[in-house]
């Protein structure tokens, strides 16, 4: 069974929008940034443009959001959100190395 990315995004969106612990710890704008980064896959440059700030400031804000999640919600959740963010920032071009072998 293959998971559809849209199904995962719907689940993550529902979790983010309906988790009372998350809403107790994060402000509304932080939740919007989290959704834009993780679900909508905005780059930090796009986030900076949307929220009228710099790319560096956006990265700092996102790191603080993840730190709050790690501290107050769950270390495991923060770990996986960081991994998703890293995969968005540095997409993997090839799933594995390709070697050419010449047979004579």
URMO-V189596 format. One record per pair of residues at least 12 apart in sequence whose C-alpha atoms are under 10 Angstrom apart, sorted by the first residue. I is the first residue (numbers start at 1). J is the second residue. Records with the same first field share a line. If there is no record, write none. Layout:
BEGIN
I=J / J
END
This chain:
BEGIN
5=39
6=39
8=39
9=35 / 38 / 39 / 40
10=39
11=39
12=35 / 38 / 39
13=34 / 35 / 38 / 39 / 40
16=31 / 32 / 34 / 35
17=31 / 32 / 35
19=73
21=69 / 72 / 73
22=68 / 69 / 72 / 73
24=72
25=65 / 68 / 69 / 71 / 72 / 73
26=65 / 68 / 69 / 72
27=65
29=51
30=61 / 62 / 64 / 65 / 66
31=65
33=47 / 50 / 51 / 58 / 61 / 62 / 65
34=61 / 62 / 65 / 66 / 81 / 85
36=50
37=62 / 81 / 84 / 85 / 88
38=81 / 82 / 84 / 85 / 88
39=84
41=84 / 85 / 88 / 89
42=85 / 88 / 89
43=55 / 58 / 59 / 85 / 88 / 89
44=56 / 57 / 58 / 59 / 62 / 85 / 88 / 89
45=58 / 59
46=58
47=59
62=82 / 85
63=78 / 82
65=78
66=78 / 79 / 81 / 82
67=79 / 82
69=81
END
